[in-house]
Every structure is written in structure tokens, then in C-alpha cells.
């Protein structure tokens, strides 16, 4: 299975009660902290709480360019079960 499909599923099934916050690590070795996001087929749009070094607050990235997602909430691993982990 293509990893981009897995990332897309993760964001599309993000539990409503879970905070939409975290840090995306891209295949370009860039880290993108986010405080909210929206999805569309193939693309993730994220919002930062403060602008990056060139003033951007919103980033649109293809799911295929996501290498990892770091979670910033303090919940235990059990909270990930809502996202399909077991």
C-alpha cells in the first residue's frame, strides 16, 4: 500500500474530540507545526499558529510528501486507537 494513502486515511478519520495539532515531517526534511487542518483528495492543508520565516501561516502539502507526523497532545497511546491503531 502506498504510504500517501495511509496518511490521507489518518487525517480524514481524525477523531472529532482529538486536538488537530501536531508536527508534520516532510520528505524534504522540513518540519511543519500545525494547529488545524483540512483535507481534499491527495492534499492536506494545515494552519500554523504563527508564520514561518517567510510569513506563511498556511501550507498545502501532498500526502505523498509526508514522512512522519509527530503528535503534540499529552494523551496516552490509547488515544491513538480511535485513529485505527491497535
Buried (B, 14 or more C-beta within 10 A) or exposed (E): EEEBEEBBBBBEEBEEEBBBBBBBBBEEEEEBBBBEBEBEEEBBBBEBEEEEEEEEEEBEBBBBBBBEBEBEEEEEEEBBEBBEEE
